[in-house]
């Protein structure tokens, strides 16, 4: 039976399901089923300190995605957006040191993110929803500046899902947001072909929603996953467990098969067709066979 494990918790003005705007009362999160198993990758709201001139690092990777404009892998990190070439070379885009949370690519040179300003940047500590249409060279604030710190973002058919402050939010115009309520999740992924179908990773297991997060159902016998990402070609969902074990689903997250091992606790996951990328402890490993086998794409000293 579908359940609704999100206790309402509104902390800034957003649209509720009935379309009203309000600053609601605060309610506690529901108790987690398996406390402490999953962790939500994140950083403090403090500005990232400037790095040594010319140095590019992959500390605190918050998002991995391939840009269809050039076929290159990009990482949203605590120290900027970093391009990772096929030979493992790192290039920080626009040399901008900023904490990019929830980084995702939604089209050629078209990125969404959240996070915190870099050292010396003006503005509030939480960036809200920000957008780049030139491959990360420049960014524009769209909404929720000063309020939202999206630790997870995903988009399908113009519908954006974000997780910030313990709440699931949804928008179809990047400006007005509907509050789906509060929950403890580590990641989310939306079906590229059906924007109302959403997967969430929780401490109780993988949860599936068919109505845009209004109600969710725990998937029976699904593996406990930390991160999930949906590929549109082929239509496969890839998930990574807290220990780095990779699983995949070909039926929208209802059943899963174990595939391979990424080699450590995952920080970020990106999927592009049969190519799977996982950030693990200062490294990025890649798979060309849907997550069955991996090689080092980049590994720090």
PyMOL commands that set and color helices and strands:
alter all, ss='L'
color gray80, all
select helices_A, chain A and resi 93-95
alter helices_A, ss='H'
color red, helices_A
select strands_A, chain A and resi 14-15+21-22+61-67+72-77+80-84+90-92+99-107+110-116+129-132+140-143+152-156+159-164+167-171+178-182+185-191+194-202+205-209+217-218+227-232+235-240+245-249+257-261+268-272+275-280+283-287+295-299
alter strands_A, ss='S'
color yellow, strands_A
deselect
rebuild
show_as cartoon
